[in-house]
């Protein structure tokens, strides 16, 4: 099983509204694997490589995660597999966006906005 990018526990499977990810019981962060992100936005996110000293690593492939900020929310993205790490509260920030209507589709919408080809 993959480990939390912050070095906490082994991630536990998380299935919510047909989105399959994983979560850390300690920090309550959420991992969305690259395949799930690709299915949600129709493509694999492309981001530049992270700084080699970046503190977080991808639970899927061990690559350093890159911080990407959009509309006040910073998410960590794997430049290799396209997986996305949401710290506790970031998903809620996106889901609670009254500007966008709230709900899991907001996460999908923001991911689309982050990765305009």
Secondary structure, DSSP 8 states (H G I E B T S, - for coil): --B-TTS-SB-EEEEETTEEEEE-TTT--EEE-HHHHHHHHSS--------TT-S-B-TTT--BEEEEEETTEEEEEETTT--EEE-TTHHHHHHT-TTTT-SHHHHHHHHHHHT--
